[in-house]
Amino acid sequence: MIGLDTNVLVRYLVQDDAAQARAAASAIEGAASRGEGLFLPAVTLCELVWVLESAYQRPRAVIAAALEQIARTGDFTLEHADHVRAAVPPTRRPPRTSPTRSWGASTKPRAVNTP
């Protein structure tokens, strides 16, 4: 099982840096194609939400949809999965094979102050 950190997940979803996005996609999709598990710690998901809201200014509904897709796919093992599923309301969007395709690379992050 491979543990993913926030940066890898952000690069995979947002794809704002082509080289890093390719590396993240290679790691995630390669592991999935080999049948290796991908572990997402709860703190990574919390950081993901914070980064997407504060640095990328993604709407909460879009973030919730991405989290729902991550929670639904069999490729990821979530720490405290029952809590994650309870915290993320189901969306009305049909499932897709990859949570990355709806994000695009057009949004650049803005600098944010850490708490």
N, C-alpha and C positions, 0 to 999 in steps of 0.2 A: 504494500500500500504506500502511495506517495502522498505526503502532506503538502498542501498548497498554501502559500502565503498570500497576503492581500495584494501585493504588487503584481504577482502573476495573474491573479484573478481579474484585477482591474485592467491590465494590459489585454487580456483575452476578451473581456467584454467591450472595452472602449476602443481599442485598436487605434490609439492616437500616435503611436510610434511604431512604424512599420517593422523595424528589426525586432523590437521587443514583443510586438504582437505575434510575429512569426514564431519566435522562440516559445512564447506562452502557448500558442496553438499547437506547436509541435509536441511540447511536453504533455499537455492535457489530452489532445486528440490521439497522440501516440500511445499514451498509457491506456486510454479507453479502448483503442483498437487491439491492444495486447491483452485486454481483460484485466489489467491492473486496477486496483481500486484507487480512488482519489479522495483523500480525507480533507475535510474542511473543518477546522476548529471553530468553535462558536465565536471566539475573539476575531477571527478572520472575517466572518460574516458581519460582525458589528463594525469593524474597521471599513469593510467594503461599503456599507451603507453610509457611513460618515464621509468617506472620500467621494462617493458618487454625488451625495447631496452638497457637500461644501466646496469641493474642488471642481466638479463637473456640472454642478447645478442641475442634476437630473431630477425630474419630478418623482415624488414618492410612489405614484402609481406605476411608473416605469421600473423603478427599483424593485417594487413588490412583485411585479410580473417576472423580472429576472430571477429573483429569489425563489419564486414559486417554481419556475422552470428548473432551476438548480436542484431544488428539493425533490422534484418529480423524477428527474433522470436517474437511471440506475448506475450511472458512472461515478456519482459522488456519494460519499458516506459523510453525513453531517454529524458533528458532535451535538448532542442534545437535539436530535432530529425532531422529536415530538414537540419540543418547545418552539423550534423554528417554524414548523408547520402550523402550530397554533397561533403564532405571532404574525404570520403572513396570510392575509385574507386571500382566498382564491380569486383569480381574475377571470374574466369572461373570454379571454383570448384562447384560440385553439392552440394546442401544444405544437411546438416546433422541435426539430431535431437538435438545434443548437441555440443556446441563449445569446450568442454573439451577433447573430445576423441582423438584429434590430438596432444595433448601437451605432455603427459607423464611426469613422475616424475624423469627422469634421470638427468635433468639439475639443478645444484645447483646455487643459486644466487652468484654473486661476490659482494664484498663491493664496493660501489660507494660513491663519495662525492656529497653531495647535493649542488645545486647552491647557 
